[in-house]
């Protein structure tokens, strides 16, 4: 079998080398608090594309930093009881995709929401406001600010929070069972799937394929900081040509490394109720208990509760990976996978790289069908 990384038995044990900042958990707790205080001002606009069995909407909501974030939303018609939902996340530089690619889940009676990442190929807003390099590359966007003591300026911090905000919005939609929501995506979408499942442990199923945004230092040491990871090499050439700050740079990137999110000890969930009455018009805190930790808001509307969880990713995880992947090396993917403590499985394609994995799309569909 060809080998471009560690042998498989070592991959199954590898846990990453990119350092985790000492205040990592606190950083994400505060970030979630900030997100939960936002009135998302959800706007649903009927799309030009429509089908007989579902309603299609262009969705906009307000994320952190006051950016307006775009997603496509499909809601099945004629539901008689709450049904599952699936969140979809796209690859690096892409967009949320065509409507037809989501209709299989809608035909099952599932709500489908597909996010556009800020500043990439769709219609989400990147509000900017960072120092340094912005010509190319998003995981280094805001890194100069972060090195100056402001890691909240990292763009992917905001994109990760957008995945959580989308999950929160979808879980509150009429006709959605909030305990039966899944997340899926490949490459960048795989990394965002892990981030979403970490920040929103109520996610029941997660299907990340060959995830990007994990174990940056390992990529660098393998001399694979090209292609999707090229911005890492660019950053060193522009801002640290003698690598004098390499440890600091990788420790700072640790805030947005999904292998660290995979093992995060939580204090808050993204769908906890906010702690003050100022925003009572949307996700309000009340004291009336409901099933599974949910609470009732104004007018008897069910709201998510504030129960704490001993670990972040609680839902079942199905990952797909190719062992010839030179874009997101297998070891970086396993660095995240091996830190997930929930029920999990990985489908391995020995002769495949960063590409479609035969039969795996059908496998993911069947997996999500069980929500």
LINURCOR-V406011 format. One record per residue. N is the residue number from 1. RES is the residue in one letter. D_FIRST is the distance of its C-alpha to the first C-alpha in Angstrom with 2 decimals. Layout:
BEGIN
N&RES&D_FIRST, N&RES&D_FIRST
END
This chain:
BEGIN
1&X&0.00, 2&X&3.83, 3&X&6.40, 4&X&10.00, 5&X&11.58, 6&X&12.01, 7&X&9.84, 8&X&10.56, 9&X&13.45, 10&X&15.01, 11&X&14.76, 12&X&16.75, 13&X&19.42, 14&X&19.66, 15&X&23.03, 16&X&23.50, 17&X&25.64, 18&X&27.94, 19&X&31.35, 20&X&33.39, 21&X&37.06, 22&X&39.56, 23&X&41.44, 24&X&38.45, 25&X&39.77, 26&X&43.26, 27&X&42.10, 28&X&40.52, 29&X&43.45, 30&X&45.83, 31&X&43.76, 32&X&43.85, 33&X&47.56, 34&X&48.11, 35&X&46.22, 36&X&48.12, 37&X&51.43, 38&X&50.81, 39&X&52.61, 40&X&49.85, 41&X&52.47, 42&X&50.27, 43&X&51.16, 44&X&50.14, 45&X&50.92, 46&X&50.62, 47&X&48.07, 48&X&48.88, 49&X&46.03, 50&X&47.14, 51&X&46.32, 52&X&48.55, 53&X&46.74, 54&X&46.10, 55&X&47.63, 56&X&45.65, 57&X&46.62, 58&X&45.96, 59&X&46.00, 60&X&46.96, 61&X&47.32, 62&X&48.24, 63&X&45.61, 64&X&45.99, 65&X&47.81, 66&X&49.70, 67&X&47.01, 68&X&47.17, 69&X&43.78, 70&X&42.89, 71&X&41.03, 72&X&41.14, 73&X&42.48, 74&X&42.73, 75&X&45.02, 76&X&45.47, 77&X&49.03, 78&X&51.16, 79&X&49.39, 80&X&51.42, 81&X&49.50, 82&X&47.07, 83&X&43.55, 84&X&40.11, 85&X&38.93, 86&X&35.62, 87&X&35.11, 88&X&32.76, 89&X&31.50, 90&X&30.25, 91&X&27.80, 92&X&28.92, 93&X&31.86, 94&X&32.08, 95&X&34.71, 96&X&35.29, 97&X&34.71, 98&X&36.75, 99&X&38.86, 100&X&37.42, 101&X&33.96, 102&X&35.67, 103&X&37.85, 104&X&35.61, 105&X&36.22, 106&X&39.85, 107&X&40.31, 108&X&39.41, 109&X&42.23, 110&X&40.08, 111&X&41.24, 112&X&38.66, 113&X&38.85, 114&X&36.61, 115&X&37.13, 116&X&37.51, 117&X&36.46, 118&X&39.23, 119&X&39.34, 120&X&36.45, 121&X&36.63, 122&X&39.06, 123&X&42.56, 124&X&42.30, 125&X&44.45, 126&X&43.35, 127&X&46.55, 128&X&45.39, 129&X&47.61, 130&X&45.19, 131&X&45.33, 132&X&43.07, 133&X&40.25, 134&X&40.19, 135&X&39.32, 136&X&35.60, 137&X&33.43, 138&X&34.34, 139&X&32.82, 140&X&34.89, 141&X&37.94, 142&X&40.55, 143&X&38.75, 144&X&41.81, 145&X&44.02, 146&X&41.68, 147&X&41.81, 148&X&45.58, 149&X&45.60, 150&X&45.11, 151&X&41.59, 152&X&43.08, 153&X&42.95, 154&X&39.15, 155&X&38.55, 156&X&35.58, 157&X&37.85, 158&X&39.98, 159&X&37.18, 160&X&35.86, 161&X&39.47, 162&X&39.74, 163&X&37.03, 164&X&39.12, 165&X&42.32, 166&X&41.01, 167&X&40.01, 168&X&43.47, 169&X&45.21, 170&X&43.33, 171&X&43.93, 172&X&47.64, 173&X&47.88, 174&X&50.10, 175&X&48.16, 176&X&45.06, 177&X&44.31, 178&X&43.27, 179&X&41.48, 180&X&39.10, 181&X&37.47, 182&X&33.79, 183&X&31.88, 184&X&28.84, 185&X&27.13, 186&X&24.04, 187&X&23.31, 188&X&26.82, 189&X&27.82, 190&X&25.25, 191&X&26.74, 192&X&30.19, 193&X&29.43, 194&X&28.67, 195&X&31.77, 196&X&33.90, 197&X&32.90, 198&X&33.74, 199&X&37.05, 200&X&38.00, 201&X&36.95, 202&X&38.80, 203&X&35.80, 204&X&34.83, 205&X&31.36, 206&X&28.93, 207&X&25.86, 208&X&24.21, 209&X&21.16, 210&X&19.07, 211&X&22.27, 212&X&23.76, 213&X&26.46, 214&X&24.78, 215&X&24.45, 216&X&25.86, 217&X&25.87, 218&X&22.15, 219&X&21.68, 220&X&24.37, 221&X&23.00, 222&X&19.59, 223&X&21.79, 224&X&20.66, 225&X&24.27, 226&X&24.29, 227&X&24.50, 228&X&25.33, 229&X&25.75, 230&X&27.68, 231&X&30.93, 232&X&29.99, 233&X&30.01, 234&X&33.17, 235&X&34.89, 236&X&34.39, 237&X&35.59, 238&X&38.64, 239&X&39.67, 240&X&38.16, 241&X&37.40, 242&X&37.56, 243&X&35.55, 244&X&38.60, 245&X&38.11, 246&X&34.33, 247&X&34.67, 248&X&37.29, 249&X&35.34, 250&X&32.23, 251&X&34.50, 252&X&36.33, 253&X&33.24, 254&X&32.56, 255&X&35.26, 256&X&33.06, 257&X&29.66, 258&X&28.56, 259&X&26.85, 260&X&30.44, 261&X&31.82, 262&X&29.39, 263&X&31.27, 264&X&34.71, 265&X&37.78, 266&X&40.04, 267&X&43.74, 268&X&44.03, 269&X&42.39, 270&X&42.67, 271&X&44.69, 272&X&47.26, 273&X&50.80, 274&X&52.28, 275&X&54.92, 276&X&57.93, 277&X&60.08, 278&X&59.94, 279&X&57.13, 280&X&58.41, 281&X&58.24, 282&X&54.49, 283&X&52.56, 284&X&55.49, 285&X&55.76, 286&X&58.15, 287&X&58.91, 288&X&58.84, 289&X&55.95, 290&X&53.84, 291&X&51.04, 292&X&47.72, 293&X&49.11, 294&X&50.22, 295&X&53.60, 296&X&56.22, 297&X&57.19, 298&X&60.26, 299&X&61.43, 300&X&59.20, 301&X&55.94, 302&X&53.06, 303&X&51.40, 304&X&48.43, 305&X&49.36, 306&X&48.69, 307&X&46.96, 308&X&44.69, 309&X&41.23, 310&X&39.71, 311&X&36.32, 312&X&35.27, 313&X&32.58, 314&X&34.03, 315&X&32.61, 316&X&29.51, 317&X&26.33, 318&X&23.49, 319&X&20.73, 320&X&18.00, 321&X&15.11, 322&X&12.16, 323&X&9.51, 324&X&9.85, 325&X&13.56, 326&X&15.45, 327&X&18.79, 328&X&18.75, 329&X&15.96, 330&X&14.40, 331&X&16.30, 332&X&19.51, 333&X&19.10, 334&X&18.56, 335&X&21.55, 336&X&23.68, 337&X&22.17, 338&X&22.53, 339&X&26.18, 340&X&27.13, 341&X&29.25, 342&X&29.94, 343&X&28.29, 344&X&24.81, 345&X&21.50, 346&X&18.28, 347&X&16.35, 348&X&12.64, 349&X&10.93, 350&X&7.17, 351&X&7.65, 352&X&11.17, 353&X&13.24, 354&X&16.93, 355&X&18.08, 356&X&19.27, 357&X&17.10, 358&X&18.10, 359&X&20.55, 360&X&20.49, 361&X&23.89, 362&X&25.42, 363&X&23.99, 364&X&25.59, 365&X&28.78, 366&X&29.06, 367&X&28.47, 368&X&31.25, 369&X&33.43, 370&X&33.94, 371&X&35.71
END
